[in-house]
Amino acid sequence: MKHHLHLLIIDPQNDFCDLPPAYRPVNPVNGTAIAPALPVPGAHADMRRLAELIERGRNGIGAISVTLDSHHRYDIAHPTFWVGADGGPVAPFTQISAEDLRATRYLPRHPQARPRAQAYLDALEAAGRYRLIVWPVHCEIGSWGHNVHDDVRAAYNRWEDAALGVVKKIAKGSNPWTEHYSAVMAEVPDDADPDTQLNRTLIDSLLQSDRVYIAGEAGSHCVKATTEHIVEQFEAHGPAALAKLVLLTDCMSPVTGFEAQQQDFLERMRAKGVQMAQSGDVLQELLVNAGR
């Protein structure tokens, strides 16, 4: 009897991939290749390995879920939201603390947004997971950068054709008032927005699987946050539940400058009983499962 093996792919999107020119469309206005907004070094190779895993092991895969970072241009974690004390633009990768806003070192471009932004920054820092980072505008809904890496999409399309199944798509990040690294819940859930709150449907589907393979981008942020939240939910079900989780360490990479965060994340997950594997090892498990 086949085991139910679930592949969870976190944000395998163009804007996160260091794509070579052949993978990038040409801007019809100026004739130059469109550049990914937030490329993670190594992500293209990660996605190529992941696509090969799906291609060769498809008959052993029981379910595939794909999370999609899905932002509006105006977002509390984008430069479009903020100005400096002098009224000038705020550069991408700037970190803004709750105290920075109180001291007016940075301000929302819309003055009426200040109370809500202050409440958000206070709540974010109280949670102790992240400080606000102003990212380049990325994964804008409807843009090329929001699309899935071509090789990964082609591979999971062929899985759908063979399995007569549907790859589950999980959008996150469309609420402009909270960061949403994790596919399980936003960093500060919005009481008025169910999409920012605990995704019980996702957790239940993962709990019902015999094994959950986790891959995607970036290992320092969205993979990290999603896995941490999954682990929090799985811990109530004991060590056997945690042992179902497998991180594909050669199918994820960290954002530049955040290498230590990914390494710390992997070490903490290993200590909790989460498994680590490379795609070649997982392929063998899929092939065995396909033959059952």
Summary of the structure (lengths in Angstrom):
residues: 292
radius of gyration: 19.4
end to end distance: 5.6
largest distance: 65.9
contacts: 955
relative contact order: 0.19
helix: 42%
strand: 18%
